[in-house]
Amino acid sequence: MDAPIAGPEVSIMHLRKFRPVDPPPAEAVVKKPVAKPAASTKPKQLTISVLGRVLKVSCPLGEEQRLQNAIDELEQRVASTKFKPGVHMNEDVLLMIALNLCNELVEVKKKAE
């Protein structure tokens, strides 16, 4: 079984608030006193599947539909990228999708200037 995906925030435009649930290594954790959020603002943990890998992510309350829309978009991009010549492995598929998303983001930023 592959190792779980861990890393920085998902950075697909407005989806920066969805984060992997797996905690960072103990040596990377700096403990600071933090006020506990109210129970009603606690993120909801959801289980999603991407390229056959099951991931647990936290999602702010009320943002579940946005996350589902992002998952649907990713699944559509995965399906269309898998059939391109030279793209065979899951990492290649995700790399091509990330590159295309970054290109789209650059274009949107350029148009907004």
Backbone as a printed PyTorch tensor [residue, N CA C, xyz], in Angstrom:
tensor([[[  0.8450,  -1.1760,   0.0000],
         [  0.0000,   0.0000,   0.0000],
         [  0.8880,   1.2360,   0.0000]],

        [[  0.5100,   2.2590,  -0.7600],
         [  1.2690,   3.5010,  -0.8140],
         [  1.1720,   4.2350,   0.5080]],

        [[  2.1820,   5.0350,   0.7700],
         [  2.1580,   5.8760,   1.9620],
         [  1.0830,   6.9350,   1.7890]],

        [[  0.4510,   7.3710,   2.8910],
         [ -0.5750,   8.4010,   2.7620],
         [  0.0220,   9.7000,   2.2630]],

        [[ -0.7740,  10.4350,   1.5200],
         [ -0.3260,  11.7270,   1.0130],
         [ -0.3270,  12.7090,   2.1780]],

        [[  0.7920,  13.3670,   2.3700],
         [  0.8870,  14.3880,   3.4040],
         [  1.6080,  15.5660,   2.7950]],

        [[  1.4070,  16.7180,   3.3130],
         [  2.1270,  17.8500,   2.7790],
         [  1.4160,  19.1430,   3.0490]],

        [[  1.7610,  20.1620,   2.2760],
         [  1.1930,  21.4850,   2.5140],
         [ -0.2710,  21.5330,   2.1260]],

        [[ -0.8400,  22.6690,   2.3490],
         [ -2.2450,  22.8680,   2.0340],
         [ -2.5030,  22.6070,   0.5580]],

        [[ -3.6900,  22.1430,   0.2500],
         [ -4.1060,  22.0110,  -1.1350],
         [ -4.2260,  23.4210,  -1.6760]],

        [[ -3.5550,  23.7020,  -2.7800],
         [ -3.5280,  25.0860,  -3.2410],
         [ -4.2130,  25.2530,  -4.5870]],

        [[ -5.4070,  24.7660,  -4.6920],
         [ -6.1770,  24.9190,  -5.9140],
         [ -7.0610,  26.1460,  -5.7340]],

        [[ -6.5550,  27.2700,  -6.1600],
         [ -7.2090,  28.5720,  -6.0830],
         [ -7.8460,  28.8200,  -4.7160]],

        [[ -9.1440,  28.7680,  -4.5840],
         [ -9.8190,  29.1240,  -3.3430],
         [ -9.9000,  27.9650,  -2.3590]],

        [[ -9.2820,  26.8460,  -2.6610],
         [ -9.4160,  25.6710,  -1.8110],
         [ -8.2910,  25.5660,  -0.7980]],

        [[ -7.6140,  26.6500,  -0.5130],
         [ -6.4710,  26.6190,   0.3890],
         [ -6.8460,  26.2170,   1.8040]],

        [[ -8.1180,  26.2110,   2.1360],
         [ -8.4920,  25.8810,   3.4970],
         [ -8.6870,  24.3880,   3.7330]],

        [[ -8.6120,  23.5650,   2.7130],
         [ -8.7130,  22.1260,   2.8880],
         [ -7.3190,  21.5880,   3.1490]],

        [[ -7.1330,  20.8670,   4.2260],
         [ -5.8060,  20.4030,   4.6120],
         [ -5.8160,  18.9050,   4.8740]],

        [[ -4.6670,  18.2580,   4.6360],
         [ -4.5590,  16.8570,   5.0320],
         [ -4.7250,  16.7410,   6.5390]],

        [[ -5.2840,  15.6340,   7.0030],
         [ -5.5230,  15.4380,   8.4220],
         [ -4.2870,  14.9130,   9.1310]],

        [[ -3.4400,  14.1490,   8.4440],
         [ -2.2680,  13.5690,   9.0820],
         [ -1.4060,  14.6600,   9.6960]],

        [[ -1.0180,  14.5070,  10.9750],
         [ -0.2050,  15.5350,  11.6300],
         [  1.2270,  15.5090,  11.1300]],

        [[  1.9630,  16.6410,  11.2680],
         [  3.3700,  16.6690,  10.8770],
         [  4.1940,  15.8390,  11.8560]],

        [[  5.4440,  15.5000,  11.4980],
         [  6.2950,  14.7430,  12.4130],
         [  6.4500,  15.4950,  13.7330]],

        [[  6.6390,  14.7540,  14.8260],
         [  6.7130,  15.3430,  16.1610],
         [  7.7910,  16.4110,  16.2550]],

        [[  8.9400,  16.2000,  15.5970],
         [ 10.0250,  17.1790,  15.6860],
         [  9.6860,  18.4870,  14.9770]],

        [[  8.6970,  18.4780,  14.0870],
         [  8.3210,  19.6880,  13.3600],
         [  7.2330,  20.4860,  14.0770]],

        [[  6.6780,  19.9230,  15.1450],
         [  5.5800,  20.5750,  15.8430],
         [  6.1300,  21.5220,  16.9040]],

        [[  5.7370,  22.7780,  16.8240],
         [  6.0840,  23.7670,  17.8410],
         [  4.8200,  24.0170,  18.6400]],

        [[  4.8720,  23.6960,  19.9200],
         [  3.6760,  23.8370,  20.7420],
         [  3.5420,  25.2700,  21.2190]],

        [[  2.3940,  25.8560,  20.9250],
         [  2.0780,  27.2130,  21.3530],
         [  0.7170,  27.1680,  22.0230]],

        [[  0.5070,  28.0030,  23.0190],
         [ -0.8330,  28.0500,  23.5980],
         [ -1.8050,  28.6440,  22.5750]],

        [[ -2.8660,  27.9290,  22.3230],
         [ -3.8490,  28.3630,  21.3300],
         [ -5.2310,  28.2800,  21.9540]],

        [[ -6.0240,  29.3130,  21.7310],
         [ -7.4000,  29.2910,  22.2140],
         [ -8.1710,  28.2470,  21.4250]],

        [[ -8.9630,  27.4520,  22.1200],
         [ -9.7590,  26.4310,  21.4480],
         [-10.9130,  27.0910,  20.6990]],

        [[-11.1410,  26.6730,  19.4400],
         [-12.2800,  27.2350,  18.7080],
         [-13.5870,  26.7160,  19.2910]],

        [[-14.6290,  27.4740,  19.0950],
         [-15.9480,  27.0300,  19.5360],
         [-16.3060,  25.7470,  18.8070]],

        [[-17.0850,  24.8990,  19.4400],
         [-17.4380,  23.6010,  18.8600],
         [-18.0910,  23.7510,  17.4910]],

        [[-18.8300,  24.8180,  17.2760],
         [-19.5380,  24.9900,  16.0080],
         [-18.6050,  25.3560,  14.8500]],

        [[-17.3570,  25.7820,  15.1440],
         [-16.4320,  26.1470,  14.0780],
         [-15.3930,  25.0630,  13.8220]],

        [[-15.4750,  23.9530,  14.5330],
         [-14.5090,  22.8710,  14.3570],
         [-14.6660,  22.2720,  12.9600]],

        [[-13.5490,  22.1220,  12.2320],
         [-13.6400,  21.5480,  10.8840],
         [-14.2060,  20.1250,  10.9110]],

        [[-14.8730,  19.7800,   9.8650],
         [-15.4420,  18.4460,   9.7110],
         [-14.4200,  17.5690,   9.0050]],

        [[-14.2330,  16.3380,   9.4630],
         [-13.3120,  15.4210,   8.8030],
         [-14.0880,  14.5720,   7.8080]],

        [[-13.5840,  14.5550,   6.5750],
         [-14.2190,  13.7940,   5.5070],
         [-13.2250,  12.8060,   4.9260]],

        [[-13.7150,  11.7030,   4.4150],
         [-12.8800,  10.7270,   3.7300],
         [-13.1780,  10.8320,   2.2450]],

        [[-12.1180,  11.0300,   1.4500],
         [-12.2760,  11.1470,   0.0040],
         [-11.3680,  10.1290,  -0.6720]],

        [[-11.6110,   9.8770,  -1.9390],
         [-10.7900,   8.9580,  -2.7140],
         [-10.3270,   9.6630,  -3.9810]],

        [[ -9.0080,   9.6480,  -4.2030],
         [ -8.4210,  10.2540,  -5.3960],
         [ -7.4560,   9.2430,  -5.9910]],

        [[ -7.6380,   8.8890,  -7.2410],
         [ -6.7860,   7.9180,  -7.9280],
         [ -6.6500,   6.6250,  -7.1330]],

        [[ -7.7410,   6.1860,  -6.5370],
         [ -7.7300,   4.9400,  -5.7940],
         [ -7.1190,   5.0320,  -4.4090]],

        [[ -6.7040,   6.2230,  -3.9870],
         [ -6.1310,   6.3990,  -2.6500],
         [ -7.1540,   7.0920,  -1.7680]],

        [[ -7.3310,   6.5500,  -0.5840],
         [ -8.2790,   7.1200,   0.3560],
         [ -7.5490,   8.1270,   1.2330]],

        [[ -8.1000,   9.3350,   1.3140],
         [ -7.5050,  10.4140,   2.0990],
         [ -8.5190,  10.9370,   3.1000]],

        [[ -8.0430,  11.3040,   4.2710],
         [ -8.8890,  11.9860,   5.2440],
         [ -8.4640,  13.4440,   5.2400]],

        [[ -9.4300,  14.3260,   5.0480],
         [ -9.1450,  15.7570,   5.0300],
         [-10.0960,  16.4660,   5.9820]],

        [[ -9.6390,  17.5960,   6.4960],
         [-10.5460,  18.4110,   7.2990],
         [-11.1190,  19.4900,   6.3910]],

        [[-12.3560,  19.8130,   6.6380],
         [-13.0780,  20.7560,   5.7890],
         [-13.8690,  21.6900,   6.6960]],

        [[-13.7240,  23.0150,   6.5180],
         [-14.5130,  23.9340,   7.3390],
         [-16.0090,  23.6570,   7.1740]],

        [[-16.7390,  23.8170,   8.2600],
         [-18.1860,  23.6050,   8.1950],
         [-18.7970,  24.5100,   7.1370]],

        [[-19.7120,  23.9660,   6.3820],
         [-20.3650,  24.7340,   5.3310],
         [-19.6220,  24.7270,   4.0070]],

        [[-18.4150,  24.1610,   3.9700],
         [-17.6080,  24.1380,   2.7440],
         [-17.5920,  22.7510,   2.0910]],

        [[-18.4230,  21.8480,   2.5900],
         [-18.4250,  20.4810,   2.0720],
         [-18.7520,  20.4330,   0.5790]],

        [[-19.6890,  21.2530,   0.1290],
         [-20.0600,  21.2400,  -1.2890],
         [-18.9230,  21.7600,  -2.1500]],

        [[-18.1980,  22.7670,  -1.6630],
         [-17.0520,  23.2810,  -2.4160],
         [-15.9880,  22.1870,  -2.5520]],

        [[-15.7560,  21.4500,  -1.4740],
         [-14.8010,  20.3420,  -1.5350],
         [-15.2800,  19.2900,  -2.5280]],

        [[-16.5730,  18.9520,  -2.4960],
         [-17.1040,  17.9650,  -3.4360],
         [-16.9680,  18.4550,  -4.8690]],

        [[-17.1890,  19.7440,  -5.1060],
         [-17.0100,  20.3070,  -6.4490],
         [-15.5560,  20.1820,  -6.8930]],

        [[-14.6230,  20.4170,  -5.9710],
         [-13.1980,  20.2840,  -6.2920],
         [-12.8520,  18.8330,  -6.6110]],

        [[-13.4090,  17.8990,  -5.8470],
         [-13.1740,  16.4730,  -6.1020],
         [-13.7190,  16.0930,  -7.4730]],

        [[-14.9230,  16.5620,  -7.7930],
         [-15.5200,  16.2670,  -9.1000],
         [-14.6460,  16.8090, -10.2320]],

        [[-14.1440,  18.0380, -10.0690],
         [-13.2700,  18.6500, -11.0800],
         [-11.9840,  17.8420, -11.2330]],

        [[-11.3960,  17.4340, -10.1120],
         [-10.1660,  16.6480, -10.1600],
         [-10.4060,  15.3120, -10.8560]],

        [[-11.5020,  14.6370, -10.5160],
         [-11.8110,  13.3540, -11.1520],
         [-11.9750,  13.5110, -12.6620]],

        [[-12.6130,  14.6000, -13.0890],
         [-12.7910,  14.8400, -14.5220],
         [-11.4370,  15.0710, -15.1890]],

        [[-10.5700,  15.8540, -14.5410],
         [ -9.2400,  16.1200, -15.1000],
         [ -8.3900,  14.8510, -15.1190]],

        [[ -8.4990,  14.0280, -14.0890],
         [ -7.7560,  12.7620, -14.0530],
         [ -8.1920,  11.8820, -15.2150]],

        [[ -9.4950,  11.7720, -15.4280],
         [-10.0070,  10.9230, -16.5080],
         [ -9.5130,  11.3980, -17.8680]],

        [[ -9.4870,  12.7160, -18.0960],
         [ -9.0540,  13.2120, -19.4030],
         [ -7.5370,  13.1590, -19.5590]],

        [[ -6.7860,  13.2670, -18.4690],
         [ -5.3210,  13.2470, -18.5490],
         [ -4.7900,  11.8320, -18.7130]],

        [[ -5.4510,  10.8480, -18.1110],
         [ -4.9730,   9.4630, -18.1770],
         [ -4.9050,   8.9400, -19.6020]],

        [[ -5.6900,   9.4890, -20.4910],
         [ -5.7350,   8.9840, -21.8530],
         [ -4.7810,   9.7040, -22.7900]],

        [[ -3.9390,  10.5980, -22.2550],
         [ -2.9700,  11.2980, -23.0920],
         [ -1.7140,  10.4490, -23.2330]],

        [[ -1.0880,  10.4690, -24.4120],
         [  0.1240,   9.6750, -24.6270],
         [  1.2350,  10.0980, -23.6660]],

        [[  1.9560,   9.1220, -23.1440],
         [  3.0960,   9.3880, -22.2760],
         [  2.7400,   9.5980, -20.8200]],

        [[  1.4650,   9.5730, -20.4760],
         [  1.0570,   9.7560, -19.0810],
         [  0.4920,   8.4310, -18.5880]],

        [[  1.2640,   7.7560, -17.7380],
         [  0.8720,   6.4100, -17.3270],
         [  0.7120,   6.2640, -15.8190]],

        [[  1.6240,   6.8170, -15.0520],
         [  1.6050,   6.6240, -13.6070],
         [  0.7620,   7.7040, -12.9330]],

        [[  0.2160,   7.3750, -11.7580],
         [ -0.6090,   8.3340, -11.0270],
         [  0.1320,   9.6340, -10.7590]],

        [[  1.4250,   9.5390, -10.4220],
         [  2.2050,  10.7440, -10.1490],
         [  2.3000,  11.6160, -11.3990]],

        [[  2.4560,  10.9870, -12.5620],
         [  2.5060,  11.7390, -13.8190],
         [  1.1770,  12.4430, -14.0750]],

        [[  0.0860,  11.7340, -13.8200],
         [ -1.2450,  12.3060, -14.0240],
         [ -1.4210,  13.5280, -13.1300]],

        [[ -1.1040,  13.3770, -11.8500],
         [ -1.2750,  14.4960, -10.9190],
         [ -0.3350,  15.6470, -11.2360]],

        [[  0.8810,  15.3400, -11.6820],
         [  1.8270,  16.3930, -12.0490],
         [  1.3030,  17.1940, -13.2430]],

        [[  0.7740,  16.5120, -14.2410],
         [  0.2270,  17.2050, -15.4080],
         [ -0.9870,  18.0600, -15.0190]],

        [[ -1.8390,  17.5390, -14.1530],
         [ -3.0040,  18.3040, -13.6990],
         [ -2.5480,  19.5350, -12.9280]],

        [[ -1.5680,  19.3610, -12.0310],
         [ -1.0530,  20.4970, -11.2540],
         [ -0.4520,  21.5530, -12.1720]],

        [[  0.3040,  21.1200, -13.1650],
         [  0.9070,  22.0580, -14.1040],
         [ -0.1690,  22.8300, -14.8720]],

        [[ -1.1910,  22.1280, -15.3340],
         [ -2.2830,  22.7950, -16.0480],
         [ -3.0510,  23.7590, -15.1430]],

        [[ -3.2850,  23.3680, -13.8880],
         [ -3.9690,  24.2630, -12.9550],
         [ -3.1460,  25.5180, -12.6830]],

        [[ -1.8360,  25.3480, -12.5100],
         [ -0.9630,  26.5110, -12.2930],
         [ -0.9770,  27.4290, -13.5080]],

        [[ -0.9700,  26.8480, -14.6890],
         [ -1.0400,  27.6500, -15.9070],
         [ -2.3530,  28.4340, -15.9640]],

        [[ -3.4630,  27.7760, -15.6280],
         [ -4.7570,  28.4570, -15.6090],
         [ -4.7630,  29.5790, -14.5720]],

        [[ -4.1530,  29.3470, -13.4110],
         [ -4.0860,  30.3610, -12.3660],
         [ -3.2790,  31.5690, -12.8230]],

        [[ -2.1590,  31.3280, -13.4980],
         [ -1.3420,  32.4210, -14.0300],
         [ -2.1580,  33.2490, -15.0170]],

        [[ -2.9110,  32.5930, -15.8810],
         [ -3.7410,  33.3050, -16.8570],
         [ -4.8210,  34.1400, -16.1700]],

        [[ -5.4630,  33.5840, -15.1510],
         [ -6.5060,  34.3200, -14.4280],
         [ -5.9070,  35.5410, -13.7440]],

        [[ -4.7310,  35.3740, -13.1220],
         [ -4.0680,  36.5060, -12.4610],
         [ -3.6800,  37.5820, -13.4740]],

        [[ -3.2070,  37.1430, -14.6400],
         [ -2.8110,  38.0980, -15.6800],
         [ -4.0220,  38.9050, -16.1440]],

        [[ -5.1640,  38.2510, -16.3220],
         [ -6.3790,  38.9420, -16.7660],
         [ -6.9150,  39.8870, -15.6940]],

        [[ -6.6710,  39.5570, -14.4160],
         [ -7.1660,  40.3830, -13.3140],
         [ -6.3480,  41.6580, -13.1330]],

        [[ -5.1400,  41.7060, -13.6890],
         [ -4.2780,  42.8910, -13.5320],
         [ -4.7380,  44.0450, -14.3790]]])
